[in-house]
């Protein structure tokens, strides 16, 4: 399945991935602005973060959140994230699959009031988008704030689209450090496409775009 290939790619490239993000000067201004706005947006919330990766966004949202349970399917990613985020006292690190969220993630802090995910929506094919949204609706219930952040297409920087399948999902070629190549789903959705996909589970949908990132917020129905 596509989700397994995506997870395996990031597990193999955890250390390298963080290094690439950390030293991307072109994105630093957008990251700073996005982080400040997201910290304000999530201020006081008990946040479930999905696919936290190496914790780049975790540190930003933790500045405003009451608490963050930062999850990732990969032990390799969590190892990097927890080491780099060692001083984040309001963050708990847990291994979890976004398609099969375990019971008890809330711990003693009470029900989550917000869920945050950066960088993974674009890797879902259409079926995975539906499965993910159904899982959120079932697991978290009504009125929880959903915040999705992902990449904008940047000419000359974003990868070339290798193919488009019958469902309209686009794919790009990703390389490991040793040059091994892997075809993974990677999409750059329009505002109308995002509203259509989220409309069945979300209300009060809002979208904003920076140069390198887009952000969608809504309340789960």
DRENPA-519591 format. One line per field, with one value per residue (C-alpha): z, y, x. Coordinates in steps of 0.02 Angstrom, whole numbers, plus 50000, padded with zeros to 5 digits. Layout:
<atoms>
c3: [Z/...]
c2: [Y/...]
c1: [X/...]
</atoms>
This chain:
<atoms>
c3: [50000/49971/50157/50194/50060/50127/50307/50252/50155/50304/50423/50314/50296/50470/50509/50333/50323/50478/50414/50249/50333/50464/50336/50205/50207/50074/50189/50352/50337/50297/50438/50563/50508/50500/50670/50753/50679/50721/50901/50917/50832/50948/51105/51256/51158/51204/51038/50957/50828/50693/50591/50693/50598/50674/50774/50670/50687/50862/50937/50854/50907/51083/51111/51124/51162/51336/51292/51139/51114/50965/50871/50724/50652/50642/50793/50694/50676/50858/50916/50825/50877/51062/51071/50986/51086/51254/51336/51282/51449/51379/51244/51258/51121/51066/50922/50828/50654/50587/50514/50676/50824/50989/51139/51283/51186/51289/51449/51603/51512/51455/51283/51137/51079/50921/50799/50696/50549/50438/50281/50270/50184/50019/50031/50042/49890/49874/49969/50109/50124/50150/50277/50372/50385/50437/50574/50640/50644/50734/50856/50904/50889/50851/50861/50877/50782/50636/50567/50411/50343/50186/50043/49902/49731/49701/49523/49516/49694/49704/49621/49447/49438/49374/49340/49385/49424/49376/49536/49500/49630/49574/49609/49622/49630/49799/49825/49975/50019/49923/49766/49777/49695/49756/49680/49815/49811/49820/49783/49778/49798/49751/49875/49791/49798/49984/50022/49927/50017/50190/50167/50224/50393/50424/50448/50454/50330/50309/50196/50190/50085/50110/49978/50032/50134/50141/50298/50316/50475/50512/50650/50640/50616]
c2: [50000/50180/50220/50080/50140/50319/50261/50153/50297/50416/50281/50255/50441/50509/50585/50650/50721/50828/50894/50945/51036/51119/51194/51250/51439/51469/51403/51480/51640/51545/51421/51562/51653/51492/51437/51599/51596/51412/51438/51574/51470/51322/51426/51338/51182/51001/50949/50778/50795/50662/50616/50731/50673/50746/50874/51031/51084/51010/51139/51279/51227/51183/51368/51403/51237/51182/51009/50910/50722/50707/50543/50459/50284/50272/50239/50315/50482/50484/50451/50606/50712/50667/50700/50870/50913/50855/51023/51033/51000/51004/50873/50685/50571/50417/50293/50285/50252/50388/50253/50154/50273/50177/50208/50307/50434/50573/50511/50608/50774/50751/50751/50825/50992/51002/50888/50948/50865/50936/50859/50695/50741/50765/50586/50508/50435/50465/50307/50349/50525/50451/50322/50455/50573/50432/50383/50562/50581/50415/50438/50622/50669/50835/51013/50966/51090/51011/51097/51029/51102/51046/51097/51218/51173/51271/51276/51213/51143/51025/50857/50822/50730/50556/50497/50519/50367/50335/50419/50578/50546/50613/50528/50587/50500/50512/50461/50384/50446/50300/50350/50217/50284/50263/50318/50395/50488/50677/50802/50991/51017/51173/51263/51191/51014/51030/51102/50959/50825/50899/50955/50792/50791/50974/51139/51318/51273/51407/51406/51513/51501/51560/51543/51369/51304/51299/51281/51220/51235/51170/51098/50915/50888]
c1: [50000/50054/50051/50174/50294/50286/50317/50464/50542/50538/50600/50753/50786/50744/50914/50939/50763/50784/50949/50870/50726/50835/50954/50828/50859/50727/50591/50651/50549/50389/50422/50443/50285/50184/50247/50199/50024/49998/50056/49925/49791/49822/49847/49773/49724/49759/49833/49852/49991/49993/50148/50261/50414/50572/50475/50504/50322/50302/50418/50320/50145/50203/50240/50054/49969/49921/49987/50041/50039/50157/50140/50224/50216/50406/50516/50660/50570/50515/50693/50755/50605/50611/50797/50783/50627/50693/50659/50476/50392/50215/50249/50225/50294/50197/50207/50042/49974/49858/49746/49734/49744/49757/49646/49718/49820/49740/49821/49767/49751/49571/49495/49593/49525/49632/49722/49870/49957/50094/50166/50069/49905/49997/50062/49888/49803/49616/49565/49687/49616/49443/49506/49603/49454/49337/49461/49469/49281/49259/49403/49394/49210/49126/49193/49376/49486/49578/49734/49821/49983/50072/50185/50151/50221/50381/50446/50625/50619/50471/50492/50426/50260/50300/50122/49939/49831/49650/49587/49685/49821/49990/50156/50336/50504/50592/50774/50863/51036/51111/51016/50880/50721/50542/50377/50266/50101/50128/49990/49973/49785/49690/49577/49422/49491/49530/49358/49277/49378/49352/49172/49094/49182/49223/49133/49196/49333/49466/49620/49776/49932/50111/50246/50301/50153/49963/49858/49679/49575/49402/49293/49248/49062]
</atoms>
